[in-house]
Amino acid sequence: MSTNSTDNRATKQLKKQVSEQAQEIGKLRGRISNLQDELAIVTSEMNNFKTRVAADMKKVVTSLNEVGQKNR
Protein backbone atom coordinates (compact mmCIF):
# COMPACT_ATOMS: atom_id res chain seq x y z
CA MET A 1 0.00 0.00 0.00
CA SER A 2 1.31 3.41 -0.86
CA THR A 3 1.49 6.28 1.52
CA ASN A 4 -0.86 8.36 -0.66
CA SER A 5 -3.71 5.86 -0.52
CA THR A 6 -3.32 5.55 3.26
CA ASP A 7 -3.26 9.33 3.57
CA ASN A 8 -6.33 9.63 1.33
CA ARG A 9 -8.20 7.03 3.37
CA ALA A 10 -7.23 8.74 6.61
CA THR A 11 -8.22 12.13 5.19
CA LYS A 12 -11.63 10.82 4.09
CA GLN A 13 -12.18 9.26 7.49
CA LEU A 14 -11.22 12.47 9.27
CA LYS A 15 -13.46 14.55 6.99
CA LYS A 16 -16.36 12.20 7.73
CA GLN A 17 -15.65 12.43 11.45
CA VAL A 18 -15.47 16.24 11.31
CA SER A 19 -18.77 16.33 9.41
CA GLU A 20 -20.48 14.07 11.95
CA GLN A 21 -19.11 16.13 14.81
CA ALA A 22 -20.31 19.34 13.16
CA GLN A 23 -23.82 17.88 12.91
CA GLU A 24 -23.73 16.78 16.54
CA ILE A 25 -22.47 20.21 17.63
CA GLY A 26 -25.33 21.80 15.71
CA LYS A 27 -27.85 19.59 17.51
CA LEU A 28 -26.26 20.37 20.88
CA ARG A 29 -26.32 24.11 20.18
CA GLY A 30 -30.01 23.85 19.34
CA ARG A 31 -30.68 21.93 22.55
CA ILE A 32 -28.73 24.49 24.60
CA SER A 33 -30.76 27.27 23.03
CA ASN A 34 -34.00 25.47 23.92
CA LEU A 35 -32.81 24.93 27.48
CA GLN A 36 -31.92 28.61 27.82
CA ASP A 37 -35.42 29.55 26.65
CA GLU A 38 -37.01 27.08 29.06
CA LEU A 39 -34.86 28.38 31.93
CA ALA A 40 -35.95 31.94 31.20
CA ILE A 41 -39.61 30.85 31.24
CA VAL A 42 -39.21 28.91 34.49
CA THR A 43 -37.40 31.84 36.11
CA SER A 44 -40.18 34.20 35.08
CA GLU A 45 -42.87 31.82 36.34
CA MET A 46 -41.02 31.39 39.63
CA ASN A 47 -40.80 35.15 40.12
CA ASN A 48 -44.53 35.49 39.39
CA PHE A 49 -45.26 32.67 41.84
CA LYS A 50 -43.19 34.35 44.56
CA THR A 51 -45.02 37.63 44.01
CA ARG A 52 -48.44 35.94 44.21
CA VAL A 53 -47.49 33.98 47.34
CA ALA A 54 -46.22 37.15 49.02
CA ALA A 55 -49.48 38.95 48.19
CA ASP A 56 -51.52 36.01 49.51
CA MET A 57 -49.50 35.87 52.72
CA LYS A 58 -49.98 39.61 53.22
CA LYS A 59 -53.76 39.10 52.93
CA VAL A 60 -53.64 36.23 55.44
CA VAL A 61 -51.63 38.26 57.95
CA THR A 62 -53.92 41.27 57.50
CA SER A 63 -57.00 39.09 58.00
CA LEU A 64 -55.53 37.48 61.11
CA ASN A 65 -54.66 40.91 62.54
CA GLU A 66 -58.21 42.13 61.89
CA VAL A 67 -59.71 39.06 63.58
CA GLY A 68 -57.34 39.49 66.51
CA GLN A 69 -58.35 43.12 66.96
CA LYS A 70 -62.06 42.28 66.86
CA ASN A 71 -61.64 39.67 69.58
CA ARG A 72 -60.05 42.14 72.03
C-alpha positions as CSV (number, residue, x, y, z in Angstrom):
1,M,0.0,0.0,0.0
2,S,1.3,3.4,-0.9
3,T,1.5,6.3,1.5
4,N,-0.9,8.4,-0.7
5,S,-3.7,5.9,-0.5
6,T,-3.3,5.5,3.3
7,D,-3.3,9.3,3.6
8,N,-6.3,9.6,1.3
9,R,-8.2,7.0,3.4
10,A,-7.2,8.7,6.6
11,T,-8.2,12.1,5.2
12,K,-11.6,10.8,4.1
13,Q,-12.2,9.3,7.5
14,L,-11.2,12.5,9.3
15,K,-13.5,14.5,7.0
16,K,-16.4,12.2,7.7
17,Q,-15.6,12.4,11.4
18,V,-15.5,16.2,11.3
19,S,-18.8,16.3,9.4
20,E,-20.5,14.1,12.0
21,Q,-19.1,16.1,14.8
22,A,-20.3,19.3,13.2
23,Q,-23.8,17.9,12.9
24,E,-23.7,16.8,16.5
25,I,-22.5,20.2,17.6
26,G,-25.3,21.8,15.7
27,K,-27.8,19.6,17.5
28,L,-26.3,20.4,20.9
29,R,-26.3,24.1,20.2
30,G,-30.0,23.9,19.3
31,R,-30.7,21.9,22.5
32,I,-28.7,24.5,24.6
33,S,-30.8,27.3,23.0
34,N,-34.0,25.5,23.9
35,L,-32.8,24.9,27.5
36,Q,-31.9,28.6,27.8
37,D,-35.4,29.6,26.7
38,E,-37.0,27.1,29.1
39,L,-34.9,28.4,31.9
40,A,-35.9,31.9,31.2
41,I,-39.6,30.9,31.2
42,V,-39.2,28.9,34.5
43,T,-37.4,31.8,36.1
44,S,-40.2,34.2,35.1
45,E,-42.9,31.8,36.3
46,M,-41.0,31.4,39.6
47,N,-40.8,35.1,40.1
48,N,-44.5,35.5,39.4
49,F,-45.3,32.7,41.8
50,K,-43.2,34.4,44.6
51,T,-45.0,37.6,44.0
52,R,-48.4,35.9,44.2
53,V,-47.5,34.0,47.3
54,A,-46.2,37.2,49.0
55,A,-49.5,39.0,48.2
56,D,-51.5,36.0,49.5
57,M,-49.5,35.9,52.7
58,K,-50.0,39.6,53.2
59,K,-53.8,39.1,52.9
60,V,-53.6,36.2,55.4
61,V,-51.6,38.3,57.9
62,T,-53.9,41.3,57.5
63,S,-57.0,39.1,58.0
64,L,-55.5,37.5,61.1
65,N,-54.7,40.9,62.5
66,E,-58.2,42.1,61.9
67,V,-59.7,39.1,63.6
68,G,-57.3,39.5,66.5
69,Q,-58.3,43.1,67.0
70,K,-62.1,42.3,66.9
71,N,-61.6,39.7,69.6
72,R,-60.0,42.1,72.0
